[in-house]
Amino acid sequence: MRVSNLRKEIKEVDGFIVTNLPNIYYLVGFTGSSGVLVITQKDAVFFTDFRYKEQCAREIKDADVVIIKKSLIRDVLRHSVVKSLKKIGFEESIKYSSYSTLKKGLKGKKFLPLKNEVGKLRKIKEPGEIKTIKEAAKLSLSSFEDIKSLVKPGVREEDIAVELEYRMKKNGAQGTSFETIVASGPNAALPHARAGNRKLKDGDTVVLDFGVMYNHYASDTTRTIILGKNSKAHKVYKVVEEAQLAAIRKIKHGVPLKELDRIARDIISDAGYGEYFGHSLGHGVGLEVHEGPSVSGKSEDTVETGMVFTVEPGIYLPNSCGVRIEDMVVVKDKGIEIITKI
């Protein structure tokens, strides 16, 4: 079905070369680390090497499998299906070395970049995908609850991060969807800080950004904890919370995603913190922790049923504190579901 849906999107070319591994998994189910998929209006051929011969027999659907003998890209070029093509599309994310080899080997043929064709399909999640993402979110949140008591003065950031990552894997995650962030005090003012050896102190804001990979799908959540009394941090937290809730309340089918970003940004700006919210409001989550749609002021997408994306406003005061609250939402036929709530 997914291959058939892609064919409807690539009618301007005779064939399409897919090299992005998450896209290959999405289309034909391959979970290995090396392969190329070629799709035409009649054929789908997946190329990989001997290491994955048995794995392909178990995993690949909707495509014929070719086990290469020499070089992956060069064997793709030699195949009869590829030789017959005149106008060939490729993904913009292709490695330059692969692009150069293909370009050289396809002399006399039109070789065109196609922008995010598989990504367009991946924006709308199927029921099975949504179920898995919800399970990933539940796993990560329950793991966070398991270690939340560690978030206290005297404990190092990196100790909390290590314990959270251990707990997520212990609870069934394949791994983390990104490097776990635990940022305290002035470090919390860095949106993508790395957990370090700083010990938490009374009055700190502590930003914890974490996620898992579960059955090939990602989760992404951020929680901010304020340790003890810090009037400035509590004020900032209330503004961020208000901005997030206001944006979430406006999510429904047909609403421009840039409008959600504007709603949250206006609340933060009106409170006097506009210059301290410098990133977009959110992003899609699925096979990758950052994928379409973009929830930003530049987004050209509208909210559609089946989308899964984050809503994560933040305020970051240099050398002082930072607050980010991030939840994942699923757009339903009527309303939404926040899937990062326990």
Secondary structure by P-SEA (a helix, b strand, c coil): caaaaaaaacccccbbbbccaaaaaaccccccccbbbbbcccbbbbbbcccaaaaaaaccccbbbbbccccaaaaaaaccccccccbbbbbccccaaaaaaaaaaaccbbbbbbcaaaaaaaccccaaaaaaaaaaaaaaaaaaaaccccccccccaaaaaaaaaaaaaaaccccccccbbbbccccccccccccccccccccbbbbbbccccccccbbbbbbbbbccccaaaaaaaaaaaaaaaaaaaaccccccaaaaaaaaaaaaaaacccccccccccccccccccccccccccccccccccbbbbbbbbccccccbbbbbbbbbbbccccccccccc
